[in-house]
């Protein structure tokens, strides 16, 4: 054995051969460790079972009223209805693409309702539920997918950044913002601000995410990394992304990691509240892995039947986040049918307004693409605009010459 293969004892400084290591896990063992079940377990925080039964957790208690439970149910139903309309509108040719959130409502509404007004949120491109919680009407998202704008809300006013299409890039943006919160003294013993950033399991394979976690750990940035592990990074399963559960990666950077049942809105709310409070008091960062499932395609340009089995999809239907809360409200909270009928009627109204808005979105003039690039126009940009407008005018001249008016 060469000297390089010997190790030094951490306790007495003596050297010796390395301790025996465990055998390398098989692929089946790796997959079993990654694919937890929603029945519970030591590493999965759950407060509401798939059958709608309220359970306790020693570390994450949640005192919540019936009225608050009804509000969470309403949030999830309305967000799902808007999402389904967006999907249908794309199929009808009204949108260029749509990114569904079906199945992930509990993870997003739970986390979104844990945010305080002073906190900042950074989404990827699927966070329609977080947008809803930050006071952004679903119609304000439509322009992104119709190609008429990059997002029509003010990120500072809503405390919700514009959607980020580049996979994982929002984690760097969020870390930089959270570092600013730290440097400006907006966190501490008395509380303050925090940042929350949302990404998927596939994004954890991007360098941006790891750089963000490294920087946030070094600077104690008050940022909650909220990973929605929906099991599929487009067409690749989670076991192609990691050998350990994603929440355990946090230990490599020196901060806490927690796995929560992402189909349980109560657990998502409780864990997110705790993590954000930790960050506001200067104890960040924190990684949350919301263990959930993408019930629809990655986007409307994807066909999930090509890479995942129908029985897996059917098994996750039994863990539906909305249905489990509905059962709990009826069985344990005594909520009457009138409430559910009212929410459904409100969802119908939202869907009609959503569709009408989409059909009537004004098409922006072609020069619009040049007016939103810089705060102050540059000579080069002005020249490009004029050149492009002249190019378009040439088509109008040709149409006129051909007798087309």
N, C-alpha and C positions, 0 to 999 in steps of 0.2 A: 504494500500500500504506500503510495507516495505521500509526502508531507501535506500536499494540497488537499488530500482527502480526509485529513484529520480535522477535528473541530475543537474549539476551546470552550471549556465549561463556563457558563455564565455565573456560577456561584463561587467556585474556588480557583478558577483560572487554569486548572490543569488541562492537559490536552489528551486526546484519545481518539479512537476510531468513532465515526458517526454512529448514532443510535440507529437501530433497525427502523426502516420506514415501512409504512403500510403498503400493501400491494396496490398497484395501479388499478383504479376501479374500471370495471367493464363498461362498455357503452350502455348496456341495460341499466346498470347502477347509476350512471350519470343521468340518464333520462328520468329514472325514478326520482332522483333527488331534485331535479328541476321541475318536474310536473307534479306539484303538490295538488292535493284535492281540496275542495271547498268544505269538507267535513270538519276541518279544524287541524289541530296539530300544534306542536310547540312553536313552530316558526311562522304561523299564519294567524294574524289578529282577525277575529271574527266576533261580531256582536249580534248578527242576525243570520240564522241558518237559511239554506235554500228552501226549507219548509216554512219559513216565516217565524221561527221560534226565536225569541229574545234570549240571548245568553250573556253571561258576564265574562269579563277579562280582567285579570288581576292588575294589569298595568294601564289599561285604557277604559276607564269608566266613562259613561256618557249619561248625563241627566238631561232628558229631552221630553218635551210635552207632546200631547196628542196633536195640538195645533202645529207644532214644528214638524212632526212626522208627516202631517198632511201637506205642508209646504214642500217638503222634500219629494213627496210623491208627485205633486203637481209639477215641480221642476223637471223631473225625469220624464213624465208623460209629454209635456210640451216640447222639450228638447228632442225627444225621439220623434214626435210628429213632424217637427220642422226638418229633421234629418231625413225622414222618409220622403217628404215632399221634395227636398233637394235631390235625392236620388232619382225620383220620378221625373223631375224637370230635366235632368241631364239625359235621361232615356228619350225624352220628347224633343231633344235638340235645343233646349233653351239654355243649357249650360255646357261649357266645354268639358268640364269634369266635375265630379263631386267626390268628396272624401267622407265616407260614412263613419259614424261613431256607434252604430247599433251594437248593443251589448256592453258598452263602456259608460253608460249613463251614470251609474252609481259612483264609479271612480271619480268622474269629473264633477258631478254635483256635490259629492262629499268634500272634495278638495276645494272646489270653488266657494262653497258656503263657509269654509274655514278661514278664508282670506278676510282680513280686515280692510276697511277703506284706504288706509295708508299704505298697505302692502302693494307690491308690484308683481304682475304675472307675465310670464313669457311663454307663449304657445308654440306648438309646431304648426300643423295644418289641419288637425282633427279636433281641436278643442272648442267645438261649438257649445258644449256645456259650460265650460269655463267662461266663454264670452257671455253667455246668458247670465251667469252669476255676477258678472262685472257690469251688468246693465246695458249690454249691447244687444239690440234687437236683431233677431235672425236675418232680417232683410238687409242689414248692414254688411253681412258676410257675402251676400249673393254676388256683388260686383267682382269679388276675387275670382270666382269660378266662372263668371260670364266674360271676364277679361276686360271689364270697364274701369276697374280701379284696383289698388293694392290693399284696400281696406278703407272704409269711409269714416272711421272713428278717430278721435284724438287719443293717442296712447297715454299721454300724461294725464288727461282729464279722467279717462276710464281706468287708469292704472292697469292697462292691459295692452301689451305690445302687439304690433301687427303680426299676422301669420308669417311663419318662417318656412319656406319650402326646402331650403338646403338642409339636409338631414343632420341634426345635432348642433347646427350652428347657434341656435338660440341658447344653448347651455353656456357658451362663451359670453354671449351678450348678457345673459342673466348674471353670470359671475362677475363681470365687470361692473354691472349696476350695483350688485350687492357689495362689492368692494368699496364702491363710492358711499353706500350707506354706512359702512363701517368707518371709513376715513372721515366722514362728516359727522360722526358722533350720533347717528340715528338709531343705535342699538345700545343696550346696556342693562344694568341691574333693574332699572325701572321699566324696561320694555321699550318699544319703539317700532321700527319698520322691519319688514322681512321681504324676501323675494322668493317666488316659487316658479320653477321652470318645468315644463312638461315635454316628455319625449317618449318614444316607444322602445321596445326591447331591441329592435334592429339598430337603433341609433347608438346603443351602447358599444357597437363595434366601430364607431367612428372616432377618430382621434380627437375631434373637438370636444366630445363628452369627457374623455379622460383628461384632457388638458384643463377643462373647466373644473373637474373635481380636484385635480392637483392644486390649482391656483386657489380654489376656494378653501381648501384645507390649510394651506400655508398662511393665508390671510384671515382665517376664521370668518369667512364671508357669511353673512346671514341668509343663506340660500337653501331652500328645500328642493332637492332633485326628485321630481315625481315621475317615476318610470311606469308607464302603463304597459305592463307586460301582457299583451293580448295574444301571445303564443306564436305569432307569425310575423316575421319581418318580410313583408310582401309574400314571397313563396318559400322562405326558409324558416324552419321551426327554431324554437329558442335554443335547443341543444346544439345548433350550429353556431350559436353566438357565444356560448360560455360553457364551462365545465362545472361551475358552481352556481347556486341560485343567485340571481342578480343582486339582491339586497346585500349579500355577503361581500360583494366587491367593495363596499364602503370601508370595510376594515383595512383594506390595503392602503387607503388614503388617510386613515386615522379618525374617521368620524362614524356615527351610528348609522346602521342600515336596518330597515324594518320591512317585513313582508306583510301586506294587508290583503284581505279578501276584497278584490276590486269590484266584485258584484254585490257587495254589502255597503250600502250608502252610509250606514251608521258607523261602521268600522273605518271607512275612508274619512268620514268627518272627524271622528275622535282622534285618529292617528295624525291627520293633517293639522288639526288644532294644536296638538302637542308639539309637533315638529316646528310649526311656525312660531309658537311661543318660545321654544328653545332658541330659535334664531333671533327673535326680537330681543331676547335677554343676553345675546352675545355668545350663545352656546352652539352656534351652527358650525358647519353645515350638517345636513341630514339627508339621507337617501331613503325614499319610500318606493318600494316595489309593489304596485297595485296589481295583484294577480287576477287577470280577467281574461276575456276572450273576444276576439273580433268576429262577430256573427255574420258580417257581410264581407264583401270584397275589400281589398286594400284601398282601391279607388274604383270608380266605375269603368276604368280601362283594364281591370284585372278580372280573371276568372278563377276563383278559389277552388272550384271543383277539379282543377288540374293538379292540385298539389296536396289537398287534404281530404280526409275520409268523411263520409256522410255521418257515420256513427259518432265520431268525435263532435261534430256539429250538433247532433241530436242530444248528446249527453249534456252539453252546455246549455241547451234550451231549458233544461230542468233547473238551472241555476240563475234564471232570468232575474235581474236586479229589481225590475218594477213589480213583477208578480210576487216576489217574496215580501216586499213591503206592503203590497195590497192585502195579502193574506194576513199579515200581522195587524194591519189597521182594522180589518173586519173581525178577526178572531179575538184579538187581545185588547183592542182599543174601542171596540163597539162603534166603529164608523159606519154610517148608513149608506145605502146605495145612492141616495141623492147627491152625496159628495162626489162620487165617482162619475155619475152622469154629468155633473156640472163641469168637472175637469175635461171630460170627453168633448163636451160642447165647446169649451174654451179652446181645445185643441183643434176642433173643426174650424173655428173662427180664425185661429192663427194660420192654419194651412191655407185657407182661402185668401187671406191677406198676403201671405208669403208668395203664393202663385201669382196673384194680381200684380204685386210689385215686380216680380221677375219679368212678366210679360211686358211691362211698361217701363223698364229701365231705359233711360235715354242713352242713345249711343253717343259717346264723346267724340268731338271733332278730332281729326288726325293730329292736329298740332298739340293735343293734350299730352301725347307721349313725350314731348320735349319740355313741357312747362313744369313737370313735377320731378325733374332730375336734380337740379341744384337750387339752393336758396337764391342765388343770383346767377343770371344767365351768362354763360361764357361766349366769347366770339365764335369759338369752334361749334358750340351747340346751336347758336343762331344760324350759322352757315349750313349746318346739317338740316335744320328745320326748313329753311328756304329751299334748299335743294330737293328735299322730299316733297314739299308742297308743289313745287314746279313739276316734279315727276308725276304726281297725281293729277295735276291740271291737264297734262298731256292726254290722259285717258278721256277726260271730259271733251277736249277738242276733237279727238277722234270720233267720239260718239256723235257730236254735233255734225261733223262732216259726213257721217254716214246717214244722217237724217233721223237719228234717235234722239228724242227729247224727253 
